[in-house]
Amino acid sequence: MENSSIIRIEKLVKRFPVGRSEFTALNNVNLTIDRGEFLGLVGPSGSGKTTLLNIIGSLDTPSEGVVTVLDNSIASLSHKQSSKLRNRHIGFIFQTYNLLPVYTVYENVEFALLLQKLSSNARKKAVTDALEWVGLTDKIKSKPAMLSGGECQRVAIARSMVKRPEIVLADEPTANLDSKNSHHILQTMKSLNKELNTTFIFATHDEKVMQYLNRKVSLEDGQIVKDELMKNSKN
Amino acid sequence: MIRFLLKGILRDRSRSLLPVIVVALGVFLTVFMSGWFQGIMGDMIDMNARFSSGHVKIMTRAYDENSGQAPLDLALLDVASLKKQLYVEYPDMEWVERIRSGGLLDVPDENGETRGQGPAMVTAIDLLSPESREVDRLNIPDAIVKGELPDQPGETLISDDFAEKFEVAIGDEVTLFGSTMNGSMMFYTFTVSGTIRFGNTLLDRGAIFIDIKDAQLAMDMEDGATEILGYFNNQPYIDEEAMALATSYNEKYSLEEDEFSPKMIRLAEAAGMADYLAIAENMVGMMVFIFIIAMSIVLWNTGLLGGLRRYSEFGVRLALGEEKKHIYRTTLWEAVLIGIIGSIVGTIFGLALSYRLQAHGVDFSGMMDNLGVMMPTVFRAVVTPSMYVVGFIPGVLATVMGSALAGFAIYKRKTAQLFNELEV
């Protein structure tokens, strides 16, 4: 696949109202992300990582500037269009997994496809493939409560990957995992990144994640302070 | 998606069990109370119809205006020909004549001197004709405490309370004092064949039942009656039909200028019955309304608690590309589903209890000794076709309203704000 830029951010400013004044979470951010990157937004809490991730994921809109994701200007998308963008092209992985507790592993992964109105057979194949990628085919009937933290996060990865999105946004995906599970998860994501050319964008301050990144964008007080390519990343 | 939501509802008991129980309970109460209330009101109306007003009642216009005094001098005459005419014009009805009158019942001692006296409410009906259904209509066999039904002229049934008070035994003679239709004094001696108690003060206080022929003879009312009652054959009272009947009859026979011309009134027009009928008609609607409000408030709170528990689920669904209005809509569909399940459960239990109380009833006679209203002492439910569906109105409406209120925040919030609040 061609490694063209799929996310373009120009002069992005994001302000939140705080009482009668405003808090600037992102200030004049410029960033271009190519297809297939394994990129980390790093920085301390409050630096704007999650806000930037939410805007890229079309869950939020810029106050100023332009954010274009897969040729869609985030600011001009309607509710329906932004939902469709997330549904078809963007996967999310959360720090706390956020699996639906009453559903099985299979159903949790399948849920992402229900909104796409695929046939039952197509869904079954996609779910099985996704669970194979993360090595959980033997747990399809298990409920999240029966899984370890690492297994839960692998289910979350399968859920984000099952629709084969171009972009996966992961907010502190290893924060609740031990070292061994963190590396296992990161290796899984790295291999999917290579195999499917999926763009992974992390918001993290976990050193373990940084070891796997191809590119590290450092944020401080809502501004990009460093943007570096990581030549010695794992895998 | 529907199957997915259904699985969630079935597996997540906190999301389904409590709301289903609340709805089932509310629907159960709605259905049962509706059946029981309709049963009581129906029995009350039926009792009034049987004892007092018929489904329609014909009197002279003058008697109607003074009916509280039961004035014999304003009674109907030529009753036989009136009835014959009624049967020709309204063959689907049963017509019976009755005489109501007040009087004094005198109990003599062995010397023929007065041993005791008490006021008497005379009801004269056709007690002796083999084809008469009056005895069964008034349920007299079940009301007999001692003795038996009169089987020959000159016999009477008197109130058991009266008989006990004045120590009247079966076979004793009692004398009825009163006035004839012409205003002269009336004395007529009857033999007590039995005593009766209906369990209702209005009926039992000084009640004396005599055959209509005896009454006509005693009161100089040959071929006369204070009223002719009409009953729909084998069907309950229907106000629209009664109104049509009364209107057509009055247009034909009731003359403004002739106070002795007959006038037909329907049960709803008889004293106080219009109010009872209005209450009966409106009570079910009022109950449904009350249960909708009460259940909505409970289910609103249940929905809020459920919503709090499912915040992260909603957040994930937003992130996966589900529109917030779709999420809101699915919560409403879930509510409809829960409402239907709860309504089915509640309706089954409500109908079961109603059927049981329709068959057996609950005897409140011990608590109604001094009741001054003509109503039954055994309260029964009645199962009507509407009861199969009436519970679904509060059941489904309340769950949908509760969920709609609880989920309104989802619909109104901006996606970004909601996503942040959803703690994903």
Contacts between the chains, C-beta under 8 A, distances in Angstrom:
chain1	res1	chain2	res2	distance
A	54	B	416	6.4
A	54	B	419	6.8
A	54	B	420	7.8
A	57	B	319	7.1
A	59	B	318	7.0
A	59	B	319	6.9
A	59	B	415	6.0
A	59	B	416	5.5
A	59	B	419	4.8
A	60	B	415	7.7
A	60	B	416	3.7
A	60	B	419	7.6
A	61	B	416	7.1
A	79	B	323	6.0
A	79	B	324	7.2
A	79	B	325	7.6
A	79	B	415	6.7
A	80	B	323	6.3
A	82	B	415	7.3
A	83	B	321	5.0
A	83	B	322	6.6
A	83	B	323	4.5
A	84	B	321	6.6
A	85	B	321	7.5
A	86	B	318	8.0
A	86	B	319	6.5
A	86	B	320	6.8
A	86	B	321	3.9
A	87	B	320	6.5
A	87	B	321	2.4
A	87	B	322	7.4
A	88	B	321	7.1
A	90	B	321	7.7
A	92	B	316	7.8
A	92	B	319	4.1
A	92	B	320	7.2
A	94	B	316	7.7
A	94	B	319	7.8
A	94	B	424	5.5
A	96	B	312	7.5
A	96	B	424	7.7
A	98	B	312	5.0
A	98	B	313	7.9
A	98	B	315	6.7
A	98	B	316	4.8
A	98	B	424	5.6
A	100	B	8	7.5
A	100	B	313	5.4
A	100	B	316	6.9
A	102	B	7	7.4
A	102	B	8	5.5
A	102	B	11	4.2
A	102	B	12	4.5
A	103	B	4	7.8
A	103	B	7	6.9
A	103	B	8	7.0
A	103	B	11	7.7
A	107	B	4	7.0
A	107	B	7	7.1
A	110	B	4	8.0
A	111	B	4	6.7
A	111	B	317	7.9
A	111	B	320	6.9
A	112	B	320	5.0
A	112	B	321	7.9
A	114	B	1	5.1
A	114	B	4	5.8
A	115	B	1	7.7
A	115	B	320	6.6
A	115	B	321	5.7
A	115	B	322	5.6
A	159	B	320	7.8
